[in-house]
């Protein structure tokens, strides 16, 4: 099964509108010509509209970093899937470990969020991954299976409406990347669970990204693994000079 690879950037709480515009100008000018990899960037919410404008015609897609599961109402401070869509987003991250740990998002919250995002016609980039404690306790598979089973409970989707990002929490922002073999085996396990839940054909079509300290130095080894369909990049997505070689390596691996 040929799956189009993805280079996705999660800017977290970084970059105002002007900084976003300069980043995209540089990225569009210097990106590889082949364009056989999807590029998706998740800016802060307030920079989404200027980012959408900046990438117009380039094929680069813009994602929300988070949203609430309702489209309107008395929910002060929240942002909805329909507002993200109206602003020009095509994707939204869900379940990032920072949302799970700092903002106490549960598997149940995430099933509502995944459902709302997908029903609005956006693609959910659903993040899962174990903590260091869970890895040391040999609970990786148990945790991934729980996050997938409950985080997707009651969610109807086609293979283009969902992307899974495997992001081991201990690898995020730490410089401590998962080894290509550990990442490959987690991805293979994720695909096995998806096969059991949704059948062979859907599971084979879904893209599974690796995230956690991805850099120009480690991307080639990661992306050469058959079950790794791309990367969700934090720190190294903030600078074109770091993100561009990551895109090129992903492109080259699937050329
Ligand atoms: P990192 O973040 O690449 O800075 O480790 C990845 C993420 O949180 O998505």
Boltz pocket constraint, residues with backbone or C-beta under 6 A from the ligand:
constraints:
  - pocket:
      binder: B
      contacts: [[A, 10], [A, 167], [A, 171], [A, 172], [A, 173], [A, 174], [A, 175], [A, 211], [A, 212], [A, 213], [A, 214], [A, 232], [A, 233], [A, 234], [A, 235], [A, 236]]
      max_distance: 6.0
